[in-house]
């Protein structure tokens, strides 16, 4: 079973679990990319992001 991903919801102003979380690459300063998780707040349905460390593969 997949581990729950926790992120900060700016609408609820609380850390909550992400629903339908998937790993993506976000643009970073300097033209590179940065790993992140993208999902939806389980309470309000707002889009959520969690930026991961650069070395997370």
TORPA-4810 file (N, C-alpha, C, O; in nm, 3 decimals):
<nodes>
NODE_1_0.084_-0.119_0.000_0.000_0.000_0.000_0.088_0.124_0.000_0.191_0.127_0.067_X
NODE_2_0.048_0.225_-0.075_0.126_0.347_-0.088_0.121_0.429_0.040_0.020_0.433_0.111_X
NODE_3_0.232_0.495_0.068_0.242_0.581_0.185_0.167_0.711_0.160_0.174_0.765_0.050_X
NODE_4_0.097_0.761_0.260_0.023_0.887_0.247_0.121_1.003_0.238_0.219_1.009_0.313_X
NODE_5_0.094_1.096_0.147_0.178_1.214_0.131_0.110_1.330_0.204_-0.008_1.358_0.181_X
NODE_6_0.185_1.396_0.291_0.133_1.508_0.368_0.188_1.637_0.309_0.308_1.649_0.285_X
NODE_7_0.100_1.734_0.286_0.138_1.865_0.235_0.059_1.974_0.304_-0.033_1.944_0.381_X
NODE_8_0.094_2.099_0.279_0.026_2.212_0.342_-0.081_2.265_0.249_-0.053_2.298_0.134_X
NODE_9_-0.204_2.272_0.298_-0.315_2.328_0.221_-0.326_2.476_0.255_-0.348_2.511_0.371_X
NODE_10_-0.312_2.562_0.156_-0.318_2.707_0.182_-0.460_2.754_0.207_-0.480_2.860_0.266_X
NODE_11_-0.559_2.678_0.165_-0.698_2.716_0.189_-0.740_2.678_0.332_-0.801_2.758_0.403_X
NODE_12_-0.708_2.556_0.375_-0.741_2.510_0.510_-0.643_2.565_0.615_-0.675_2.571_0.733_X
NODE_13_-0.523_2.605_0.569_-0.414_2.651_0.656_-0.373_2.543_0.756_-0.347_2.571_0.873_X
NODE_14_-0.367_2.420_0.707_-0.326_2.305_0.787_-0.251_2.205_0.700_-0.266_2.204_0.577_X
NODE_15_-0.169_2.121_0.764_-0.107_2.010_0.693_-0.211_1.900_0.682_-0.272_1.861_0.781_X
NODE_16_-0.230_1.852_0.560_-0.330_1.747_0.534_-0.274_1.645_0.436_-0.172_1.667_0.370_X
NODE_17_-0.344_1.534_0.428_-0.308_1.428_0.335_-0.347_1.469_0.193_-0.450_1.534_0.172_X
NODE_18_-0.264_1.430_0.096_-0.294_1.456_-0.045_-0.364_1.335_-0.105_-0.321_1.222_-0.085_X
NODE_19_-0.470_1.360_-0.179_-0.541_1.256_-0.252_-0.489_1.259_-0.396_-0.460_1.366_-0.449_X
NODE_20_-0.477_1.145_-0.459_-0.430_1.132_-0.598_-0.293_1.194_-0.617_-0.268_1.258_-0.720_X
NODE_21_-0.202_1.177_-0.520_-0.068_1.234_-0.528_0.014_1.167_-0.637_0.010_1.044_-0.652_X
NODE_22_0.087_1.247_-0.715_0.175_1.195_-0.818_0.302_1.280_-0.824_0.298_1.400_-0.801_X
NODE_23_0.413_1.215_-0.855_0.541_1.283_-0.861_0.552_1.357_-0.995_0.521_1.302_-1.100_X
NODE_24_0.597_1.484_-0.988_0.614_1.567_-1.108_0.749_1.638_-1.100_0.817_1.630_-0.998_X
NODE_25_0.787_1.706_-1.206_0.906_1.789_-1.211_0.862_1.934_-1.229_0.796_1.967_-1.328_X
NODE_26_0.898_2.022_-1.135_0.862_2.163_-1.143_0.983_2.242_-1.191_1.097_2.204_-1.163_X
NODE_27_0.961_2.353_-1.264_1.073_2.438_-1.303_1.139_2.500_-1.179_1.071_2.535_-1.083_X
NODE_28_1.272_2.514_-1.183_1.347_2.570_-1.071_1.425_2.692_-1.118_1.442_2.715_-1.237_X
NODE_29_1.473_2.769_-1.022_1.557_2.883_-1.055_1.681_2.834_-1.127_1.734_2.728_-1.094_X
NODE_30_1.728_2.909_-1.225_1.847_2.869_-1.299_1.818_2.778_-1.416_1.911_2.730_-1.480_X
NODE_31_1.692_2.752_-1.446_1.657_2.675_-1.564_1.646_2.526_-1.546_1.610_2.456_-1.641_X
NODE_32_1.675_2.473_-1.429_1.665_2.329_-1.407_1.524_2.288_-1.368_1.428_2.363_-1.387_X
NODE_33_1.513_2.168_-1.312_1.384_2.120_-1.263_1.400_2.074_-1.119_1.511_2.049_-1.072_X
NODE_34_1.289_2.063_-1.050_1.287_2.024_-0.910_1.178_1.919_-0.889_1.066_1.939_-0.936_X
NODE_35_1.207_1.807_-0.820_1.103_1.708_-0.795_0.998_1.761_-0.697_1.032_1.834_-0.604_X
NODE_36_0.874_1.724_-0.718_0.764_1.767_-0.631_0.653_1.665_-0.636_0.648_1.580_-0.725_X
NODE_37_0.562_1.675_-0.541_0.441_1.594_-0.540_0.323_1.686_-0.563_0.316_1.795_-0.507_X
NODE_38_0.229_1.642_-0.646_0.110_1.720_-0.677_-0.011_1.635_-0.641_-0.018_1.518_-0.676_X
NODE_39_-0.106_1.697_-0.571_-0.225_1.624_-0.531_-0.340_1.718_-0.498_-0.336_1.836_-0.532_X
NODE_40_-0.442_1.664_-0.432_-0.562_1.739_-0.398_-0.589_1.721_-0.248_-0.574_1.611_-0.196_X
NODE_41_-0.627_1.828_-0.179_-0.661_1.823_-0.037_-0.783_1.734_-0.017_-0.882_1.746_-0.089_X
NODE_42_-0.775_1.644_0.081_-0.887_1.553_0.107_-1.007_1.625_0.170_-1.119_1.577_0.161_X
NODE_43_-0.983_1.740_0.235_-1.092_1.811_0.303_-1.167_1.907_0.212_-1.290_1.909_0.212_X
NODE_44_-1.092_1.989_0.133_-1.159_2.095_0.056_-1.145_2.081_-0.095_-1.216_2.149_-0.169_X
NODE_45_-1.057_1.994_-0.143_-1.042_1.973_-0.287_-0.949_2.070_-0.357_-0.940_2.068_-0.480_X
NODE_46_-0.878_2.154_-0.282_-0.784_2.249_-0.341_-0.658_2.176_-0.387_-0.614_2.081_-0.322_X
NODE_47_-0.599_2.221_-0.498_-0.474_2.164_-0.545_-0.362_2.192_-0.446_-0.354_2.301_-0.391_X
NODE_48_-0.275_2.091_-0.424_-0.165_2.103_-0.329_-0.036_2.060_-0.396_-0.036_1.975_-0.485_X
NODE_49_0.075_2.119_-0.353_0.208_2.082_-0.399_0.299_2.064_-0.279_0.283_2.133_-0.178_X
NODE_50_0.393_1.972_-0.289_0.497_1.955_-0.187_0.629_1.943_-0.261_0.649_1.848_-0.338_X
NODE_51_0.719_2.037_-0.239_0.848_2.035_-0.305_0.938_1.937_-0.229_0.950_1.943_-0.107_X
NODE_52_1.002_1.847_-0.305_1.087_1.743_-0.248_1.234_1.785_-0.257_1.268_1.875_-0.334_X
NODE_53_1.320_1.720_-0.178_1.465_1.749_-0.188_1.516_1.714_-0.327_1.462_1.625_-0.394_X
NODE_54_1.620_1.783_-0.370_1.675_1.760_-0.504_1.724_1.617_-0.524_1.717_1.564_-0.636_X
NODE_55_1.774_1.554_-0.420_1.828_1.419_-0.433_1.723_1.309_-0.423_1.759_1.192_-0.429_X
NODE_56_1.596_1.342_-0.406_1.490_1.240_-0.400_1.467_1.183_-0.540_1.429_1.256_-0.631_X
NODE_57_1.488_1.056_-0.557_1.471_0.991_-0.688_1.350_0.903_-0.686_1.318_0.839_-0.786_X
</nodes>
